[in-house]
Amino acid sequence: MELSVSSHRLFNSSCSSSSSSLLFNSRIIKVPLVSLSNHHQHKLQLFNRLHHKLNTTTASMETQSAIPHASHNGSSITGRIGEVKRVTKETNVHVKINLDGTGVAENNTGIPFLDHMLDQLASHGLFDVHVKATGDIHIDDHHTNEDVALAIGTALLQALGDRKGINRFGDFSAPLDEALIHVALDLSGRPHLNYDLQIPTQRVGTYDTQLVEHFFQSLANTSGMTLHIRQLAGKNSHHIIEATFKAFARALRQATEYDLRRGGSIPSSKGVLSRS
C-alpha cells in the first residue's frame, strides 16, 4: 500500500477537522485513534513510523555535518591531531596531541613534576597527550620546560586547524584542597598571557616554580591563545600549580569542543580566527 501525504492535510474530507492529524512545520498533532476508521488508523500508524524514521535519519546527518572532525574510516572516527618535532642544540622534543582523545597520557620529559602536570592536561582535558623530550637538564630545566611548551602550543595550533565550529572560549575554576585557581581562555589566534599566581616556594621537588609562568607563556605564544590565570586561594605550592593545570585542561576542553548550534561556522564576527 502506498501512503501519500498532502502538504495541507493528512486525511481526506471524510475525517472531521477535530479528529484529523495535521502536519505543520514538522509538528504532529496527535489524534485519538478511537475517532478514526480502521483504514485511517492504519494510515496514521504507517505515517508515524515513516515520520520517526525520517527524523532519526535527519538528526544523524545534522550531527555529522556539524562535527567536521568526525570522519568515519570503517568503524573508527579519526580525531583532530597535531604532531610536532622540535630539535635544537639544547633539546629534542616530540609532541603528539589528539583533541578528541580519551585522556591517554604518555609523557617523559626528564622533569618528573612536569610529567605529572602533563598527565593532568590529558586526564582532565580528555586529550591524548604524548610528549617525549631530552634536554640539557644537567644545567637546569629551563630549556626543556620551554621547548616542551612551545611544541605543545604548535601541536594545538595544528590540531585546531581553521577552528570551525568550536566553542572558542573556555572558563573553569578548579579547587585542590585549600587552593582555588581560575582559568579563562580564548582560542582567538592572538597570543596573550595574564598570569597572577603567588607560589610561596621556589621549588616543588626539583622543579623551579618560576617555570610555570614561562610554560604557559610559551604555549600561548605558539598556539595563538589568549590565556588568563588567577589564583583565588592557596598556600601550598604543589596544590596551586596542579590546580592551575587542571583548570587549564578543563577550560581548553570547553574551548576545543564543538558547538552543534554553530553548524561548523567559524566562531568570529570577522569570519576568521588566525595567528595574525
C-alpha positions in Angstrom: 0.0 0.0 0.0 1.3 3.5 -0.9 0.8 6.3 1.5 0.6 9.8 0.1 0.5 12.8 2.4 -0.8 16.1 1.3 1.1 19.2 2.3 -2.2 20.6 3.6 -3.9 17.6 5.2 -3.2 14.0 6.1 -6.7 12.6 5.7 -9.5 13.3 3.2 -12.6 15.3 3.9 -14.4 12.3 5.4 -12.5 13.0 8.6 -13.6 16.0 10.6 -11.1 18.7 11.3 -11.3 18.0 15.0 -10.2 14.3 14.6 -7.7 14.6 11.8 -3.9 14.7 12.3 -2.3 17.7 10.6 1.4 18.3 9.9 2.6 21.9 10.2 6.4 22.6 10.2 7.1 19.0 11.2 4.8 19.2 14.3 2.4 16.4 14.7 -0.9 16.9 16.4 -1.7 13.5 17.9 -5.2 12.2 17.2 -7.2 9.7 19.3 -7.4 6.6 17.2 -10.8 5.8 18.6 -12.3 8.6 16.4 -10.8 7.1 13.2 -11.9 4.3 11.0 -9.7 1.2 10.8 -8.5 2.4 7.4 -7.4 5.8 8.7 -5.9 4.2 11.8 -3.7 2.1 9.6 -2.7 5.1 7.6 -1.8 7.1 10.7 0.4 4.2 12.0 2.3 4.0 8.8 2.7 7.7 8.7 4.0 7.9 12.3 6.6 5.2 11.5 7.7 7.0 8.4 8.0 10.3 10.3 10.0 8.7 13.1 12.5 7.2 10.6 12.8 10.5 8.7 13.6 12.4 11.9 16.1 9.9 13.1 18.0 10.0 9.8 17.9 13.8 9.6 19.2 14.1 13.2 22.1 11.8 12.4 23.0 13.7 9.3 22.9 17.1 11.0 25.1 15.9 13.9 27.7 14.5 11.5 27.7 17.7 9.4 28.1 19.9 12.5 31.2 18.0 13.6 33.9 18.4 10.9 36.4 16.1 12.6 34.1 13.1 12.7 35.3 11.4 9.5 34.4 7.7 9.6 37.1 5.3 8.5 35.4 1.9 8.8 34.0 1.8 12.3 36.6 4.2 13.7 36.5 8.0 14.0 39.7 10.0 13.4 40.3 12.9 15.7 42.0 16.3 15.4 45.7 15.6 15.8 48.7 17.7 16.0 52.3 16.3 15.9 55.5 18.4 16.3 59.2 17.6 16.4 61.4 20.3 17.7 65.2 19.8 17.7 67.7 22.4 18.9 71.2 22.3 20.3 69.6 22.2 23.7 66.6 19.9 23.4 65.0 17.2 21.3 61.2 17.3 21.7 58.4 15.2 20.2 54.8 16.0 20.9 51.6 14.4 19.7 48.1 15.5 20.8 44.7 14.3 19.9 42.0 16.8 20.9 39.3 14.1 20.6 41.1 11.5 22.7 40.2 9.7 25.9 42.8 11.0 28.3 45.7 8.8 27.4 49.0 10.2 28.8 52.5 9.1 27.8 54.9 11.8 29.0 58.6 11.6 29.6 60.4 14.9 29.6 63.1 14.1 32.1 61.4 16.5 34.5 59.2 14.4 36.8 57.0 17.2 38.1 56.3 18.5 34.6 55.4 14.9 33.5 52.9 14.9 36.4 51.3 18.2 35.2 51.1 17.0 31.6 49.2 13.9 32.9 46.7 16.4 34.4 46.3 18.0 31.0 45.4 14.7 29.4 43.2 13.4 32.2 41.1 16.4 32.8 41.0 17.7 29.2 40.4 14.2 27.8 43.1 14.8 25.3 45.6 12.1 24.3 49.0 13.7 25.2 52.3 12.1 24.1 55.4 14.0 25.0 59.0 12.7 24.8 61.8 15.1 25.4 65.5 15.1 26.2 67.5 18.2 27.0 70.3 19.8 28.9 68.6 19.3 32.4 72.1 18.8 33.8 72.2 22.6 33.6 68.6 23.2 34.7 65.0 22.5 33.5 64.5 25.9 31.7 65.2 24.9 28.1 63.3 21.6 28.2 60.3 23.2 30.0 60.2 26.0 27.4 60.6 23.8 24.3 58.0 21.3 25.5 55.5 24.1 25.9 56.4 25.6 22.5 55.9 22.2 20.9 52.6 21.6 22.7 51.3 25.0 21.6 52.3 24.3 18.0 50.6 20.9 18.1 47.4 22.6 19.4 47.6 25.1 16.5 47.9 22.2 14.0 45.1 20.2 15.6 42.7 23.1 15.7 43.1 23.9 12.0 40.7 26.7 10.9 38.8 26.4 14.2 35.4 26.0 12.5 32.5 25.0 14.8 34.4 25.1 18.1 33.2 26.9 21.2 36.4 29.0 21.1 36.0 30.2 24.8 36.8 28.2 27.9 36.3 29.2 31.6 36.9 27.0 34.6 37.8 27.2 38.3 39.5 24.2 39.9 39.8 23.7 43.6 42.5 21.5 45.2 42.2 21.4 48.9 42.9 25.0 50.1 43.9 26.2 46.5 41.4 27.6 44.0 42.6 28.6 40.5 40.5 30.3 37.8 41.4 30.0 34.1 39.7 31.7 31.2 41.0 31.4 27.7 40.1 32.4 24.1 41.4 30.5 21.1 41.4 33.8 19.2 44.6 33.5 17.3 46.1 36.3 19.4 48.7 35.2 21.9 48.5 36.8 25.3 49.1 35.7 28.9 47.8 37.4 32.1 49.4 35.4 34.9 48.6 36.0 38.6 49.8 33.2 40.8 51.6 33.6 44.1 53.5 30.4 44.6 55.2 30.6 48.0 58.2 28.4 47.5 61.0 28.5 44.8 60.8 24.7 44.1 58.4 21.8 44.1 60.7 18.8 44.3 63.4 19.8 41.9 61.1 21.9 39.7 61.7 25.6 39.7 58.3 27.2 40.2 59.3 30.2 38.1 59.0 27.9 35.1 55.2 27.6 35.5 54.7 31.1 34.1 57.3 30.5 31.4 55.5 27.3 30.4 52.1 29.0 29.8 53.7 32.0 28.1 55.5 29.7 25.6 52.3 27.7 25.0 50.2 30.8 24.5 52.7 32.2 22.0 52.8 29.3 19.6 49.1 28.2 19.9 47.7 31.7 19.4 45.8 31.6 22.7 44.6 34.4 25.0 45.1 33.0 28.5 44.2 34.4 31.9 45.2 32.6 35.1 44.2 33.8 38.5 44.8 32.5 42.0 41.7 32.9 44.2 43.1 31.0 47.1 46.0 28.7 48.0 49.1 28.3 50.3 50.6 25.0 49.1 52.9 25.3 46.1 52.1 21.9 44.7 48.3 22.4 45.1 48.5 25.8 43.4 50.3 24.6 40.4 48.4 21.3 40.0 45.0 23.2 40.3 46.3 25.5 37.6 46.9 22.7 35.1 43.6 21.1 36.0 41.7 24.3 35.4 43.6 24.9 32.2 42.8 21.4 31.0 39.1 21.8 31.6 38.9 25.3 30.1 40.8 24.1 27.0 38.4 21.2 26.7 35.5 23.5 26.7 37.0 25.8 24.1 38.0 23.0 21.7 34.7 21.1 21.8 32.1 21.7 19.1 29.1 23.9 19.4 26.4 22.0 17.5 24.3 25.1 17.1 27.1 26.8 15.2 26.9 24.2 12.4 30.6 24.2 11.5 30.9 28.0 11.1 33.9 30.0 12.4 33.1 31.5 15.8 34.1 35.1 15.0 32.1 38.0 13.7 35.1 38.7 11.3 34.7 35.2 9.8 38.3 34.2 10.5 40.4 33.2 13.5 44.1 33.4 12.7 47.5 33.9 14.4 48.0 37.3 12.8 
